[in-house]
């Protein structure tokens, strides 16, 4: 039996419709996330994964139901309080001004610095450690708009780590990355989660990544949670067919099963 | 260390230029005398033999003008840097966003219709600037909140041209003898009419708004990450955006009310500052203030010595600013068109 863990985020009866749209994107979602869990969110394009992330990080309001972050309804929390509990890694960061990676990661401390943004010794230490942990320390003093896609993702993750939150939300962390960097980033966040006891909530497109890097998966389909549980119990040929209309072949490996897409059923 | 040296050198340069500005002009006063007169005023040293004109020229014409030029240069450059950060767009400035045109419309309305009310020019210039920037913002922003970089520039062009036409209409109803020259002068920008009276309260308020924009520069760093990211990093973006927009518009409004529309300072100087001291607004804004003051002081000295008349300084800033910006835009490393 597992020990009872603290509830970080509890979502109940969550419904959301964009003001300009007719149909709801999310139509009654219930789920709970606990300390140190590594949760993948799986769903087709447009299933509402990003909307879900925006809602649970308080970036959009006007939802029905309830979203509780560490026990408090998220609507009632100030941005600065949310930022201390939850860090978000966006799908893509578009750099503009050539800040150094050091300055960029320091911005993760925003919620913990005063209005003048003068870092204390401990803040600089946190920033340095975050960059060392991801490997971004290697290009710490480079302007961050000169970074490659993989390096940029490491810098953005370092910034999120500098927030020292208990929950890390990653919106498609591997989408813009090549084969190597995809592994680097997913392996990194897995190790970070295990070392820091930080809960991960990440949307992934590749079912095999879910099997490999997550210990729980929730499947969002037609605005509801279609499945929630251990990846190896949930991801199977039938699910991939239902969600993605993809016929896939299961390939058994020593530990897990992997899935190779074979054809698309329309 | 390198930054400290830069600041010391530039401050020294500004002081030298300020002194130089007290010396140049149509009416020649011996530099030695200027120094001696300054010594007398500041440190109570012995007053040199002067005729009345010399004292009036130096203390009642050149000195207030020099102070005004420094304040306006610094305010325009800092406001430019602020607007580039707030809008996350290196192509904008108070001029490009239409703030200057809106403010000059406000000023023109004040001259023609409210000439008898004290400070009406300042108040209406500020309001006009605010309306202009909010209009540009509303035009450029798409329903989903995204604001393409060039859209904002184009929206600024639209708003500017609209306000410029409105000024044109006002010119028609203006009194040809008194009001029309005043408006025309405003549109071109210049310091020819500055005396101690024009400095009244702006000598406090412009520096205060510049200092406020500089001391909270960290907020601008985070704001420049974009609305969404600034939000999830913990910022109350509504508050800080309004704070910066209000201060920059107020500063620009006061500048326009006193010295007319002066372009290019707010666009070019922030880029130079970023190239010299990096993108961190904590360095970039104070550097912009210094460089803006220096740039405008040089331009103003040129404008009042190049001919026997007083060329509007806006003409000089365009002549220097335009080629610089072309060079900047064509440079590969700083390509900002996409």
Interface residues (C-beta under 8 A of the other chain):
Chain A: X20 X57 X59 X78 X79 X80 X82 X83 X84 X86 X87 X88 X90 X93 X94 X96 X97 X98 X99 X100 X103 X107 X108 X110 X111 X113 X115 X116 X117 X118 X163
Chain B: X85 X88 X90 X143 X215 X216 X217 X218 X219 X221 X222 X224 X225 X226 X228 X229 X231 X232 X233 X234 X235 X236 X274 X278 X279 X280 X282
